[in-house]
Amino acid sequence: MHQTKKQKSENEVEKLTDYSSLLPQSNLTPMIRSWLIEDHPTFDVGGLVVGTNIKTAHLYMKSEGIFAGKPFVDAVFREVGCEITWNEDIAIEGSYLNPNSNSDNGKITLAIVKGPVNAILRGERTALNTLSRCSGVATAAYTSCQKMKKLHPNWSGSIAGTRKTTPGSFRIVEKYGLIIGGCNTHRLDLSQMTMLKDNHIWACGGNISKAVKLARSAAGFSQKIEVECQSVEEALEAADAGADVVMLDNFGPEGLKIDAKTVKEKFPHVIVEASGGITFDTMADYACESVDIISRGNLTQGYSCLDYSLKVQK
């Protein structure tokens, strides 16, 4: 379990990786600005009521899970002209925090925000929405990885999300949360990797080999090609045509293990992915030496959000 800095000092636990540089400021700022504009398109009557006096507000974490989304919160308050100071001993991205054990009052103070009170409140909901959802995805990813390590300690594969994310720019928050929680993102968008799904194959006459070769003519050497397969015969055809990844889609766990082994024995270099209807409760049933990736859409579709709040101090 990820621990706070104070807990880590006792055991010298490996330092968590800082992934914030994955989010270039030149990309992050306009995205955050668009969210703030969406939430505040015209008058701010509440802002008129509270005025522009300089105040401080405390950012609290009130539910247990992985703390994730710090770069987005920084960007929100920077955009509205406020200063945020984090509690560096506790607010460590990727740490597993429990307000009931790490505090006396059921909440953890993560940061202090200072600035004009109307500006603090202007950024409040955008910051909290992002933080709660990013942390929710990260927690779902983390608990999945921990379960798999416990049940299959020798499995060398990875758990991945899918492209079942919130439409628009918010998808990057959910993808970032997957990384913080220890899972793979799968492809970020349609351009990152070529995936030929059942609809692609059916729409071009059902010829997998032809579809893969046409895709390769455009993708070249620098882009992986994955094919969604409904049977082991389709998987073998896809691998033989040059697919880098074959997805065994909607297979039962026992049948999948048999077919994955068949593919691996003939094409050991091909990545085998298990996907389709796999849940937190059933994912361990699919793990075996021949399966490299287990992907789950419910990591970014149906996750539980963590509870955070921002309270202006009197």
C-alpha positions as CSV (number, residue, x, y, z in Angstrom):
1,M,0.0,0.0,0.0
2,H,1.3,3.5,-0.8
3,Q,2.0,5.3,2.4
4,T,2.6,8.9,3.6
5,K,6.1,10.3,3.8
6,K,6.1,9.9,7.6
7,Q,5.2,6.2,7.3
8,K,7.7,5.7,4.6
9,S,10.6,7.0,6.7
10,E,10.2,4.0,9.0
11,N,10.6,1.4,6.2
12,E,12.4,3.3,3.5
13,V,9.7,2.4,1.0
14,E,10.5,3.1,-2.6
15,K,9.7,6.6,-3.6
16,L,6.7,7.1,-5.8
17,T,7.3,8.3,-9.3
18,D,6.3,11.9,-10.1
19,Y,4.3,11.7,-13.3
20,S,3.3,15.4,-13.4
21,S,5.7,16.2,-16.3
22,L,3.5,14.0,-18.5
23,L,1.1,17.1,-18.6
24,P,2.9,19.9,-20.4
25,Q,1.7,23.3,-19.1
26,S,1.1,24.6,-22.7
27,N,-1.6,21.9,-23.1
28,L,-2.9,21.9,-19.5
29,T,-3.6,25.6,-19.2
30,P,-6.0,26.0,-22.2
31,M,-7.8,22.8,-21.2
32,I,-8.3,24.1,-17.6
33,R,-9.3,27.5,-18.9
34,S,-12.1,26.0,-21.1
35,W,-13.5,24.1,-18.1
36,L,-13.6,27.3,-16.0
37,I,-15.2,29.2,-18.8
38,E,-17.8,26.5,-19.2
39,D,-18.6,26.7,-15.4
40,H,-18.6,30.5,-15.4
41,P,-19.8,31.7,-18.8
42,T,-21.3,35.1,-17.8
43,F,-22.1,36.8,-14.5
44,D,-20.7,35.6,-11.1
45,V,-23.4,36.8,-8.7
46,G,-21.9,34.6,-5.9
47,G,-18.6,36.2,-6.5
48,L,-20.2,39.7,-6.2
49,V,-21.6,38.6,-2.8
50,V,-18.3,37.4,-1.3
51,G,-16.1,40.2,-2.8
52,T,-12.4,40.2,-3.4
53,N,-10.9,40.2,0.1
54,I,-7.9,37.9,0.4
55,K,-8.9,34.7,2.2
56,T,-7.5,31.2,2.8
57,A,-9.3,27.9,2.2
58,H,-8.4,24.4,3.4
59,L,-8.5,21.5,1.0
60,Y,-9.7,18.4,2.8
61,M,-9.7,14.7,1.8
62,K,-12.6,13.0,3.4
63,S,-12.7,9.4,2.0
64,E,-10.1,6.7,1.8
65,G,-8.2,6.0,-1.4
66,I,-5.4,7.1,-3.7
67,F,-4.7,10.8,-3.8
68,A,-4.3,11.7,-7.5
69,G,-4.9,14.8,-9.7
70,K,-2.6,17.3,-8.1
71,P,-1.3,18.9,-11.4
72,F,-4.9,19.7,-12.4
73,V,-5.7,21.4,-9.1
74,D,-2.5,23.4,-9.3
75,A,-3.5,24.5,-12.8
76,V,-7.0,25.5,-11.8
77,F,-5.9,27.8,-9.0
78,R,-3.1,29.2,-11.0
79,E,-5.6,30.1,-13.7
80,V,-7.9,32.0,-11.3
81,G,-5.0,33.8,-9.7
82,C,-4.7,32.0,-6.4
83,E,-1.8,30.4,-4.6
84,I,-2.0,26.8,-3.3
85,T,0.4,25.4,-0.8
86,W,0.4,21.6,-0.3
87,N,1.2,19.7,2.8
88,E,4.2,18.0,1.4
89,D,4.3,15.4,4.1
90,I,0.9,14.0,3.2
91,A,-0.2,15.3,-0.2
92,I,2.0,12.9,-2.2
93,E,0.6,12.0,-5.6
94,G,-0.1,8.2,-5.6
95,S,-0.3,7.8,-1.8
96,Y,-3.0,5.8,-0.3
97,L,-4.6,7.9,2.4
98,N,-7.2,7.1,5.0
99,P,-8.8,10.1,6.8
100,N,-10.1,7.8,9.6
101,S,-6.6,6.6,10.5
102,N,-4.4,9.6,9.4
103,S,-6.4,12.3,11.2
104,D,-8.5,12.9,14.3
105,N,-11.6,14.4,12.7
106,G,-12.3,12.2,9.7
107,K,-10.6,14.4,7.2
108,I,-7.0,15.2,6.1
109,T,-5.9,18.8,5.3
110,L,-4.0,18.4,2.0
111,A,-3.4,22.1,1.1
112,I,-4.2,25.7,1.8
113,V,-5.4,28.0,-1.0
114,K,-4.9,31.7,-0.7
115,G,-6.3,34.5,-2.9
116,P,-9.3,36.7,-3.5
117,V,-12.3,34.9,-2.0
118,N,-14.3,35.2,-5.2
119,A,-11.5,33.6,-7.2
120,I,-11.1,30.8,-4.7
121,L,-14.8,29.9,-5.1
122,R,-14.6,30.4,-8.9
123,G,-12.1,27.5,-9.0
124,E,-13.5,25.4,-6.2
125,R,-15.9,23.1,-8.0
126,T,-13.7,22.5,-11.1
127,A,-10.7,21.6,-8.9
128,L,-12.8,19.3,-6.6
129,N,-14.6,17.6,-9.5
130,T,-11.2,16.8,-11.2
131,L,-9.5,15.7,-8.0
132,S,-12.4,13.4,-6.9
133,R,-12.6,11.7,-10.3
134,C,-8.9,11.3,-10.9
135,S,-8.5,9.9,-7.4
136,G,-11.5,7.6,-8.1
137,V,-9.9,6.1,-11.2
138,A,-6.5,5.8,-9.5
139,T,-8.0,4.0,-6.5
140,A,-9.9,1.5,-8.8
141,A,-6.6,0.9,-10.6
142,Y,-4.6,0.5,-7.5
143,T,-6.9,-1.9,-5.8
144,S,-7.1,-4.0,-9.0
145,C,-3.3,-4.2,-9.2
146,Q,-3.0,-5.1,-5.5
147,K,-5.6,-7.8,-5.8
148,M,-3.8,-9.3,-8.8
149,K,-0.4,-9.2,-7.0
150,K,-2.0,-11.1,-4.1
151,L,-3.7,-13.8,-6.1
152,H,-1.2,-14.1,-8.9
153,P,2.2,-12.9,-7.5
154,N,4.1,-14.5,-10.5
155,W,2.0,-13.0,-13.2
156,S,4.1,-10.7,-15.4
157,G,1.2,-9.1,-17.3
158,S,-0.6,-5.8,-16.9
159,I,-4.0,-4.5,-16.2
160,A,-5.2,-1.8,-18.6
161,G,-8.1,0.6,-19.0
162,T,-9.9,1.1,-22.3
163,R,-11.1,4.0,-24.4
164,K,-14.3,4.0,-22.5
165,T,-13.6,7.5,-21.0
166,T,-15.5,10.7,-20.5
167,P,-15.8,12.4,-23.9
168,G,-13.8,15.6,-24.5
169,S,-10.6,16.7,-22.8
170,F,-11.5,15.2,-19.5
171,R,-10.4,11.8,-20.8
172,I,-6.8,12.8,-19.9
173,V,-7.7,13.1,-16.3
174,E,-9.0,9.5,-16.2
175,K,-6.1,8.2,-18.2
176,Y,-3.7,10.0,-15.8
177,G,-5.5,8.4,-12.9
178,L,-4.9,5.0,-14.4
179,I,-1.1,5.6,-14.5
180,I,-1.1,7.0,-10.9
181,G,-2.9,3.8,-9.8
182,G,-0.5,1.5,-11.5
183,C,-2.4,0.4,-14.5
184,N,-1.8,0.9,-18.2
185,T,-3.8,3.4,-20.1
186,H,-4.3,1.3,-23.2
187,R,-4.5,3.7,-26.2
188,L,-5.1,7.3,-25.4
189,D,-7.1,7.9,-28.6
190,L,-7.8,6.6,-32.1
191,S,-4.4,7.9,-33.4
192,Q,-2.1,6.3,-30.8
193,M,-2.6,2.7,-31.8
194,T,-4.5,1.1,-34.6
195,M,-7.2,-1.2,-33.3
196,L,-9.2,-3.2,-35.8
197,K,-12.4,-4.1,-34.0
198,D,-15.2,-6.4,-35.1
199,N,-17.0,-3.5,-36.9
200,H,-13.8,-2.7,-38.9
201,I,-13.5,-6.3,-40.0
202,W,-17.1,-6.8,-40.8
203,A,-17.3,-3.5,-42.7
204,C,-14.4,-4.5,-45.0
205,G,-15.8,-7.9,-45.9
206,G,-14.5,-10.0,-43.0
207,N,-11.0,-10.4,-44.3
208,I,-8.7,-10.0,-41.3
209,S,-5.5,-10.5,-43.3
210,K,-6.4,-7.9,-45.9
211,A,-7.4,-5.4,-43.1
212,V,-4.2,-5.8,-41.2
213,K,-2.0,-5.4,-44.3
214,L,-3.9,-2.3,-45.4
215,A,-3.5,-0.9,-41.9
216,R,0.2,-1.6,-41.9
217,S,0.7,0.2,-45.2
218,A,-0.4,3.4,-43.4
219,A,0.8,2.8,-39.9
220,G,4.3,1.8,-40.9
221,F,6.8,0.4,-38.4
222,S,6.2,2.9,-35.6
223,Q,2.6,2.0,-34.7
224,K,1.2,-1.2,-33.2
225,I,-1.8,-2.8,-34.8
226,E,-4.3,-4.7,-32.7
227,V,-7.1,-6.9,-33.9
228,E,-10.2,-7.8,-31.9
229,C,-10.9,-11.5,-32.3
230,Q,-13.9,-13.6,-31.7
231,S,-12.2,-17.0,-32.0
232,V,-8.7,-18.5,-31.8
233,E,-8.9,-19.0,-35.6
234,E,-9.3,-15.2,-36.1
235,A,-6.4,-14.6,-33.6
236,L,-4.1,-16.9,-35.5
237,E,-5.0,-15.2,-38.8
238,A,-4.4,-11.8,-37.4
239,A,-1.1,-12.8,-35.9
240,D,0.0,-14.4,-39.2
241,A,-0.9,-11.3,-41.1
242,G,1.4,-9.2,-38.9
243,A,-0.8,-7.9,-36.0
244,D,1.3,-6.9,-32.9
245,V,-1.6,-7.5,-30.5
246,V,-4.6,-9.9,-30.6
247,M,-7.5,-9.3,-28.3
248,L,-9.5,-12.3,-27.3
249,D,-12.8,-10.6,-26.8
250,N,-15.6,-11.9,-24.6
251,F,-14.1,-15.3,-24.0
252,G,-14.8,-17.3,-20.9
253,P,-11.7,-17.6,-18.6
254,E,-11.0,-21.3,-19.2
255,G,-11.4,-21.2,-22.9
256,L,-9.4,-18.0,-23.1
257,K,-6.4,-19.6,-21.3
258,I,-6.4,-22.5,-23.8
259,D,-6.7,-20.3,-26.9
260,A,-4.1,-17.8,-25.5
261,K,-1.6,-20.6,-25.1
262,T,-2.3,-21.7,-28.7
263,V,-1.5,-18.2,-30.0
264,K,1.6,-17.8,-27.9
265,E,3.0,-21.2,-28.9
266,K,2.8,-20.3,-32.6
267,F,3.5,-16.5,-32.3
268,P,5.4,-16.0,-29.0
269,H,6.2,-12.3,-30.0
270,V,2.5,-11.4,-30.2
271,I,0.9,-9.6,-27.3
272,V,-2.3,-11.4,-26.1
273,E,-5.0,-9.3,-24.5
274,A,-8.1,-10.5,-22.6
275,S,-11.0,-8.2,-22.7
276,G,-14.8,-8.0,-22.7
277,G,-17.0,-8.3,-19.6
278,I,-14.1,-8.6,-17.2
279,T,-14.8,-7.1,-13.8
280,F,-12.9,-6.6,-10.6
281,D,-14.3,-9.8,-9.2
282,T,-13.5,-12.0,-12.3
283,M,-10.2,-10.5,-13.6
284,A,-8.0,-12.9,-11.6
285,D,-9.7,-15.8,-13.4
286,Y,-8.1,-14.7,-16.7
287,A,-4.5,-14.4,-15.5
288,C,-2.1,-16.9,-16.9
289,E,1.4,-17.1,-18.5
290,S,0.0,-16.7,-22.0
291,V,-2.1,-13.5,-21.3
292,D,-0.1,-10.3,-21.3
293,I,-2.9,-7.7,-20.8
294,I,-6.2,-7.8,-19.0
295,S,-8.3,-4.8,-19.9
296,R,-11.4,-3.5,-18.2
297,G,-13.7,-0.7,-19.4
298,N,-15.1,-0.3,-15.9
299,L,-11.9,1.2,-14.6
300,T,-12.9,4.5,-16.4
301,Q,-16.6,3.8,-16.7
302,G,-18.4,3.4,-13.4
303,Y,-15.7,4.2,-10.9
304,S,-16.5,5.6,-7.5
305,C,-15.4,9.2,-6.8
306,L,-13.5,10.1,-3.7
307,D,-14.8,12.9,-1.4
308,Y,-12.9,16.2,-1.2
309,S,-14.0,19.6,0.1
310,L,-12.7,23.1,0.1
311,K,-13.6,25.3,3.1
312,V,-13.0,29.1,3.3
313,Q,-11.6,30.0,6.7
314,K,-13.3,32.8,8.7
